[in-house]
Amino acid sequence: MKVTCLLSLFILLSSSQTITSDITDTIGYQVHSWNDLREWQQGFRKGVRWMKIDPAYEEVNFCQNQTRVASHDPRGCLLLNHDDPIESRTDYFTLNDVLNFISEPSNRHFFQGDEIHIALCFKNITPCDGSLDSQNWESLVDEFFNNAVEAISSLNLSIEFILDGAATPNPNRLCLKDKWRPWISTWIPYSDAWGALFADFEYEAFDRFQILNMPVWDQDSTIVLRSMADLDYGKFLGNSYPFLNWEPSDQLPIQQVAQLYISEQTPQQAGFRFAINIDPVQLEVYVGSQSRKAWNFQIPNSGNYDRMFLIPIPGIQHDVLMVGQAQDVTSYSISSSSNLFEPLFNLKSGTLGNLGELTSLSAFKLNDTTLTAISDTQHVAIFKLKDAGLVETSKIASIGSILDVKLGAHNDSTISVWVLTGDASCGGIVSQYLFQVENHVTLENRYCLGLPSKLLSGSLVSHGNQIYVFWEDPSSHVWISTWNGVSPVKFGHKKLGVGSKPSASLLEFGGKTYILEVHTGGFCWNTAYRNKRANVSLCDSTPVSIPNVLIYNYGTLDDWQHVVNNTDMGDVSSCNVHLLHGMYDMGTQPHMTVFPAVYHQTQVMVAMEVHRGIESSVDEGGCGSAIPYEGYIMDGWILPFL
C-alpha cells in the first residue's frame, strides 16, 4: 500500500495548472522596516534590491541623548524605527547613517550594479500644518535630499530614493507638491487621492504618485488587489515601477494574493513585489509554487512515511531521486521535470530491501557511473544507478549509530565514503572508506571529534583534506567543528545558534566552494514584531529556539572559516557580515543538497531540501506561518554567488 502511494507521488505533482512565465517572472519582494543598518550588508548579498525604512521625526530634547546623533541640531533628528521611538533607548540609527553607509568605500560595490530602491516611509510628523515641528522636519528632509543627491552623483551610485508615509504629497500635504523632485511617491488605495490612480496632473501632484502600493487586509487578503485589477490598475499598469503588496507574512495570504495576480493574466513587467518583514528566502519559498522561481511542493500521500530524502541525480538535469520509508518498507522513485522548479513526473520506482531506520542519502558520479549511498543506523548500502533502477553493489556493515554519509572523489577510480557516527567516548567519529567501482571497500581514516557527549544528530561535508561537521549539543544548539586530515589534525569548534537536526551540503561552483547548512528549531530574526519594535534593535535580539522554524546558514569556505576563527562572535544571525542566515520555511527533519543547474539559460546554484510539514498553523514566534501539511514538503531556491 505504501509503495503504491510513493509510485504515484510525482505524477500527481505534474497535474498542476499551466502558468505563463511572463507573469511569474515578475513576482519578487521589497524588505520592510530594515532600520538596523547592521543587516544591510548581508541583505544586499542575499539579493535585496528594494527596501523600505522608517525615518521618524523627534524634537531636539529627545535627540540629545541619542548616541548616533552627531550634534544637537536645534531642528531635531530623523531616527530610523517603525514604531514610535522611546526615550529609554538611545541607539537608534539615523537617516544620516544611511548617507554614511552608501558613501563608505567598502560598501559602494553594493550600489554599482542593479539599482537599489530605498523607500523612505516618514513617520511621527504632520507636514504642512504650519507648526515649528513641521518646518524643522521639512528642513531636515531638505538637507538629506541635497546630501543624497550629491552623494549619488559624485560617487556614481545606482540608488533611487522613494517618498512614502508622511512625505507623499496627498491632498492634506500639498505643500510638498514640488518638494524633493524628481523623487517619486507611492500611492495607497483608499488613502491617497483617487484622481492619482488615473491622472498625472502636476498641479495636484498626481504626477508624483508612480508606485501602486496595495495593503493586505486581515479580513480579506485579496480585496484591495481585486479592486485594483477591476480598474486595470489605473495609470500604473505598464509604467516602470513594480506593484507593491504589503505586508503579508503567512504563506496562505501570500499564495492567495499571488494566485489572484497570476489569474488576472495582466503582468506588471516592472514587477509585483511583496513588501515583507520575513526573510527574502522565506518569501521565495512560500510563493514558489506560484512564481516557479522556487520549489514548495507538498508531497502527496507522504503522511505515513517515517523518513524521506530527496537528492538531485548527478549529471542529469532535472532528475531527482527520492527514498522514503514507511512501516519498515523502503522504496524509491526517480522523477524528472521539463525545467528547473517545474512539477516533477515519475520515471521509475522500486523497493529496497534489508534496510533499517533510514538516516541519510547521498549520490556522486564517478566517470560514467552514478553511485548512491543510503544508510540506516548500522549500515551503508552503495547502489549503482542503472536503466532498471537502483542496484545494490556493496555494503559497509555494523558501523553503529550512523548520522550522515557523503560521497566524494578520491581519485579517478575511487570514491571516498565519509561516514559520521555518534560515539560514547569521542562524541562523534568521522570514518573515511574508499570504494572502487568494482565494489572493493576499505577503511582509510578514522577521526575522533573529541566532543563531551555522544552526538544524537549531525551532518558532514568534506573538501580535500578539510572536514566540516555540523552537530547538535544536548541543549539544542547547532555547532560546527572543522579539521584537516593531514597530520597534525587541527580542530576548530564554533556554536552557530539555537536549533537541532542539522543537514549540510557542499558545492564547488565558479571557482569557489560553498557550504549550505540547515536545521530546525531555530530563531526567526526578521519578523513584523522584531523589525518594528521600539525597545530593542533587531540585531540585538536574544535568540531562542522556536519549534519548527527552519533556518539556513550559507557562505563560502572563507566565510565559514572566518566564523569558526572568531570565537568572540555571538550566534550567527541576519546581521552577520560573513554568512547569510535566515528562516526559509517551517517543519522538522530537514535534509539539504546543493547542486548546479541551468535556469533561464544561466548556470546557477540550487538548494534542494525536504522536510516534514507542520500539523497546525500555530506560529509561536510570529515568524510567518507555513501552510500546515501532515506529510513531507520539497523546497528549493537559487543561491546567490558570493
Secondary structure, 3 states (H helix, E strand, C coil): CHHHHHHCHHHHHCCCCCCCHHHHCCEEEEEECCCCHHHHHHHHHHCCCEEEECEEEECHHHHCCCCCCCCCCCCCEEEECCCCCCCCCCCCCEHHHHHHHHHCHHHHHHHCCCCEEEEEEEECCCCCCCCHHHHHHHHHHHHHHHHHHHHHHHCCCCEEEEEEECCCCCHHHHHHCCCCCCCCEEECCCCCCHHHHCCCCCCCCHHHEEEEEEECECCECCHHHHHHHHCCCHHHCCCCCCEEEECCCCHHHHHHHHHHHHHCCCCCCCCEEEEECCCHHHHHHHCHHHHCCCEEEECCCCCCCCEEEEEECCCCCCEEEEEEEECCEEEEEEEECCCCCCCCEEEEEEEECCCCCEEEEEEEEECCEEEEEEEECCCEEEEEEECCEEEEEEEECCCCCEEEEEEEEEECCEEEEEEEEEECCCEEEEEEEEEECCCCEEEEEEEECCCCCCCCCEEEEEECCEEEEEEECCCCEEEEEEEECCCCCCCEEEEEEECEEEEEEEEEECCEEEEEEEEECCCCCCCHHHHHCCCCCHHHCCCCCCCCEEEEEEEEHHHHHHHHHCCCCCCCCCCCCCCEEEEEEECEEEEEEEEEEEECCEEEEEEEEEEECCCCCCCCCCCCCCCCCCCEEEEEEEECCC
